[in-house]
Amino acid sequence: DGKTLDGWEGNPKMFRIEYGASIAGTQKERIPNNEFLCTTKTYSDFELRLQAKLVGKGKNAGIQFRSKRIPNHHEVIGYQADIGVMKGDQLIWGALYDESRRRKFLAIGDQDELKKAVKPDDWNHFIIRCAGPHIQITVNGYQAVDYVEKEPGIARSGIIGLQIHSGEPAEASYRNIRIRE
């Protein structure tokens, strides 16, 4: 709702609401481990729209979906629409990563197209669509991912989570979060 964390759960020391946005992390100190602010409700087939911004020395955050918490741990397991940069200057905005499960990128957008689409240190509009095994991720109008899951047994429902990655100081901000099942 842009005012409270109602309907979400996570580490209250890492997440806060400011100016209508959910903000994760801090630009004052290192982030000790990955942290996730997660919905208390699960979703299967949906269209999720939101805006995300990443600022600071840390260059990694993400939007979890069809995920679940790992019991007694700070991590989650499931799909992630990535936000940020890796290995120098490779953009991973909108890339599909499999967090804590296969631990690899399943799809990454074209670097030239991402460089045109992404607004560093500013708000970027995401659309994440899931219908059965089909997953699409769009960043600022550029469709970075059009993926069909072929591996049997991969969950097709789960929580939505907003991530700040461990490492250098950074803030990941999320606002105007809307989901249509």
Secondary structure, DSSP 8 states (H G I E B T S, - for coil): --S--TTEES-TTTEEEETTEEEEEESSS-B-S-EEEEESS-BSSEEEEEEEEEEES--EEEEEEEEEE-TTSS-EEEEEEEEEEETTTEE-TT-EEEETTT-EEEE---HHHHHHH--TTS-EEEEEEEETTEEEEEETTEEEEEEE--STT--S-BEEEEEE-SBS-EEEEEEEEEEE-
